[in-house]
Amino acid sequence: MQIPWQQLDAELLDNIIEAFVLREGTDYGLEEKSLAEKVADVRAQLERGDAVLVWSELHETVNIMPRDGFDDG
C-alpha cells in the first residue's frame, strides 16, 4: 500500500528516509555523499514522484521504492 509522503510529519519522514539511506547495500555510485545529501536526494525523488513510500502489511515495514518498480494493483 502506498503512503502519501505529504501526509507525514516532516520529522517522521526524515527519519524514514534516513533509515532507508543508512541500510547496508544502498549504493550511491562513485561519488561519496554526506548523510544530509543522501536524505535530500531521496526527499527530492519523493517530491518529483520518482519514488514512493510503501507500507508492507505482510512485513509491517515502510520502504521507499522507485515509482516504476511499484505496482499498486
C-alpha positions, 0 to 999 in steps of 0.5 A, a space after each residue: 500500500 502506498 503512503 502519501 509522503 505529504 501526509 507525514 510529519 516532516 520529522 517522521 519522514 526524515 527519519 524514514 528516509 534516513 533509515 532507508 539511506 543508512 541500510 547496508 547495500 544502498 549504493 550511491 555510485 562513485 561519488 561519496 555523499 554526506 548523510 544530509 545529501 543522501 536524505 535530500 536526494 531521496 526527499 527530492 525523488 519523493 517530491 518529483 514522484 520518482 519514488 514512493 513510500 510503501 507500507 508492507 502489511 505482510 512485513 509491517 515495514 515502510 520502504 521507499 521504492 522507485 515509482 516504476 518498480 511499484 505496482 499498486 494493483 
